[in-house]
């Protein structure tokens, strides 16, 4: 199973391509405030470098947090959108071994259908200024 991985919880974003649990390629870059404009081209290049196309992806894993609100939102949205468009399973996890856990979940047939972020705390909404 060809699996795309996405981790975007901090300024240094990460994407990877796996064949089951075997890492084929991995890219880390300083995305910071340019994540939304760089993530798609980084994925396309990662796929091209491995002679793969979007349609070759059979599963997606993503880091669900805790972490940056905007970073998690962008990465998980990309993961959910690709999974929905390609009609493939998605799994998310947290912790140091998040990728191994999520790959194992996919191997057991898991499909969250919609990965949800865990921000690591209560949401704080500021009062509107008058």
C-alpha positions in Angstrom: 0.0 0.0 0.0 1.4 3.4 -1.0 0.9 5.8 1.9 1.3 9.6 2.0 2.2 11.1 5.4 1.7 14.7 6.4 2.9 16.4 9.6 2.3 20.2 9.8 2.1 21.0 13.5 5.1 23.4 13.6 7.0 25.7 11.2 9.0 22.7 9.9 6.6 20.7 7.8 7.1 17.1 6.9 5.7 14.8 4.2 6.6 11.2 3.4 5.8 8.4 1.1 5.7 4.8 2.4 5.2 1.4 0.9 3.4 -0.1 3.8 5.9 0.6 6.6 8.9 1.0 4.4 9.9 4.6 4.0 10.4 5.4 0.3 11.0 9.2 0.6 10.7 11.9 3.2 10.8 15.7 2.9 11.2 18.3 5.6 11.1 22.0 4.9 10.8 25.3 6.7 7.2 26.0 5.7 6.3 28.4 8.5 3.8 30.9 7.0 4.0 29.5 3.5 2.7 26.0 4.2 -0.6 26.5 2.3 1.3 27.6 -0.8 4.1 25.0 -0.7 2.5 21.8 0.5 0.9 20.8 -2.8 4.1 21.4 -4.8 6.2 19.5 -2.2 3.8 16.5 -2.5 3.9 16.6 -6.3 7.7 16.6 -6.3 7.9 13.8 -3.7 5.6 11.7 -5.9 7.4 12.5 -9.1 10.8 11.7 -7.6 9.4 8.2 -6.8 7.8 7.8 -10.2 4.4 8.0 -8.6 1.2 9.9 -9.3 -1.6 11.1 -7.1 -3.7 8.1 -8.1 -1.0 5.7 -6.8 -1.7 6.9 -3.2 -3.7 4.2 -1.5 -3.8 5.6 2.0 -3.0 8.8 4.0 -1.7 9.3 7.5 -1.4 12.6 9.3 -0.3 14.0 12.6 -3.3 15.3 14.5 -1.6 17.3 17.2 -1.1 18.9 19.5 0.4 21.8 17.7 -0.1 25.0 15.8 -3.8 25.8 15.0 -3.1 27.0 11.5 -0.5 24.4 10.7 -2.6 21.5 11.8 -5.7 22.9 10.1 -3.8 23.2 6.7 -2.1 19.8 6.8 -5.2 17.9 8.0 -7.4 19.7 5.5 -5.0 18.7 2.7 -5.0 15.1 4.0 -8.8 14.9 4.3 -9.3 16.4 0.8 -6.9 14.1 -0.9 -8.4 11.1 0.9 -12.0 12.1 -0.1 -11.0 12.9 -3.7 -9.1 9.6 -4.2 -11.6 7.6 -2.1 -8.9 6.2 0.0 -8.6 5.6 3.8 -7.1 8.1 6.2 -5.7 7.6 9.7 -4.3 10.1 12.1 -2.3 9.8 15.3 -0.3 11.7 17.8 2.9 11.1 19.8 6.5 10.3 18.9 5.5 7.1 17.0 2.5 8.7 15.3 3.4 7.5 11.8 4.0 3.9 12.9 0.7 3.9 14.8 -1.3 5.4 11.9 0.3 3.0 9.3 -0.6 0.1 11.6 -4.2 1.4 11.8 -4.4 1.5 8.0 -3.0 -2.0 7.8 -5.8 -3.2 10.1 -8.3 -1.6 7.7 -9.0 1.6 9.7 -10.5 4.5 7.9 -11.4 7.6 10.0 -13.0 9.1 6.8 -12.4 12.5 8.4 -9.2 13.2 10.5 -9.8 15.8 13.3 -7.1 17.9 14.9 -6.2 17.9 18.6 -4.9 21.3 19.5 -3.7 20.4 23.0 -5.9 22.8 25.0 -9.2 24.5 25.2 -10.2 26.9 22.4 -9.9 30.5 23.5 -12.0 33.0 21.6 -11.1 36.6 22.2 -13.9 39.1 22.8 -14.6 41.4 19.9 -13.2 44.9 20.4 -15.7 47.7 20.3 
